[in-house]
Amino acid sequence: MINWSRVRELRDEIGEDEFAEVVEIFLEEVESEIEIVRHQSDFHNLEAQLHFLKGSALNLGFSDFSTLCQQGEVSARQGQNSLIDISAILRCYDQSRSVFVQGLPDLTTA
């Protein structure tokens, strides 16, 4: 669900203080976009939204969520929005976020 190697790599690249800021910004930006997707009824911008979420997720190691976003992005690009399971994407994000937040203390002591 979470690629902890990627998370550690990012933390090591940018340092502990910057990492905390990146995590905060990531969660704010993704949460904002997730809320839009969660409550919209018109998916005219879905491809771009899923592309943004996919890229953000990859940067912070949310591997399963990123994969679902990529699959949805491809379907949206092909005009097949009906094949996209938005609820599965949202559930995966919620689960990934929970695992990530719970695992962060262990990461900082590693």
C-alpha positions as CSV (number, residue, x, y, z in Angstrom):
1,M,0.0,0.0,0.0
2,I,2.8,2.4,1.0
3,N,6.2,2.2,-0.6
4,W,8.2,3.0,2.5
5,S,11.5,2.8,0.6
6,R,10.3,5.7,-1.5
7,V,9.2,7.6,1.6
8,R,12.6,7.1,3.2
9,E,14.4,8.1,0.0
10,L,12.4,11.4,-0.2
11,R,13.1,12.1,3.5
12,D,16.8,11.4,3.1
13,E,17.0,13.6,-0.1
14,I,15.3,16.7,1.4
15,G,16.0,16.3,5.1
16,E,13.8,15.8,8.1
17,D,12.5,19.3,8.5
18,E,11.7,19.7,4.8
19,F,10.1,16.3,4.7
20,A,7.6,17.2,7.4
21,E,6.7,20.3,5.4
22,V,6.3,18.2,2.2
23,V,4.1,15.7,4.0
24,E,1.9,18.5,5.3
25,I,1.6,20.2,1.9
26,F,0.9,16.8,0.2
27,L,-1.9,15.9,2.6
28,E,-3.5,19.4,2.3
29,E,-3.4,19.4,-1.5
30,V,-4.5,15.8,-2.0
31,E,-7.2,16.1,0.7
32,S,-8.5,19.2,-1.2
33,E,-8.6,17.4,-4.5
34,I,-10.1,14.2,-2.9
35,E,-13.0,16.3,-1.4
36,I,-13.7,17.7,-4.9
37,V,-13.8,14.2,-6.4
38,R,-15.8,12.9,-3.5
39,H,-18.6,15.4,-3.9
40,Q,-18.7,16.2,-7.6
41,S,-21.4,14.8,-9.8
42,D,-19.9,16.0,-13.1
43,F,-16.7,14.3,-14.0
44,H,-15.7,16.5,-16.9
45,N,-12.3,17.2,-15.3
46,L,-11.7,13.7,-13.9
47,E,-8.7,12.8,-16.1
48,A,-6.8,15.8,-14.9
49,Q,-7.8,15.3,-11.3
50,L,-6.6,11.6,-11.4
51,H,-3.4,12.6,-13.1
52,F,-2.7,15.1,-10.3
53,L,-3.5,12.6,-7.6
54,K,-1.4,9.9,-9.3
55,G,1.6,12.1,-9.4
56,S,1.3,13.3,-5.9
57,A,0.8,9.8,-4.7
58,L,3.9,8.5,-6.4
59,N,6.0,11.3,-4.9
60,L,5.1,10.2,-1.4
61,G,5.0,6.4,-1.8
62,F,1.2,5.9,-2.0
63,S,1.7,3.0,-4.5
64,D,-1.7,1.3,-4.5
65,F,-3.6,4.6,-4.6
66,S,-1.3,5.8,-7.5
67,T,-2.1,2.7,-9.4
68,L,-5.8,3.1,-9.1
69,C,-5.5,6.7,-10.1
70,Q,-3.5,5.8,-13.2
71,Q,-6.1,3.2,-14.2
72,G,-8.8,5.7,-13.8
73,E,-6.9,8.4,-15.7
74,V,-6.5,6.0,-18.7
75,S,-10.2,5.2,-18.6
76,A,-11.1,8.9,-18.4
77,R,-8.8,9.7,-21.3
78,Q,-10.6,7.0,-23.3
79,G,-14.0,8.5,-22.4
80,Q,-14.9,5.5,-20.2
81,N,-15.7,7.2,-17.0
82,S,-18.4,4.6,-16.2
83,L,-15.5,2.1,-15.8
84,I,-13.9,4.1,-13.0
85,D,-14.7,3.0,-9.5
86,I,-14.5,6.3,-7.7
87,S,-15.5,4.7,-4.4
88,A,-12.6,2.2,-4.6
89,I,-10.1,5.1,-5.3
90,L,-11.5,7.1,-2.4
91,R,-11.4,4.0,-0.1
92,C,-7.8,3.3,-1.1
93,Y,-6.8,6.8,-0.4
94,D,-8.4,6.8,3.0
95,Q,-6.7,3.5,3.9
96,S,-3.4,4.6,2.5
97,R,-3.5,7.9,4.4
98,S,-4.3,6.0,7.6
99,V,-1.4,3.6,7.1
100,F,0.9,6.4,6.1
101,V,0.1,8.6,9.1
102,Q,0.4,5.6,11.5
103,G,3.8,4.7,10.0
104,L,5.3,8.1,10.1
105,P,6.5,7.9,13.7
106,D,8.4,4.7,12.9
107,L,10.0,6.3,9.9
108,T,11.4,9.2,11.9
109,T,13.0,6.8,14.4
110,A,14.5,4.6,11.6
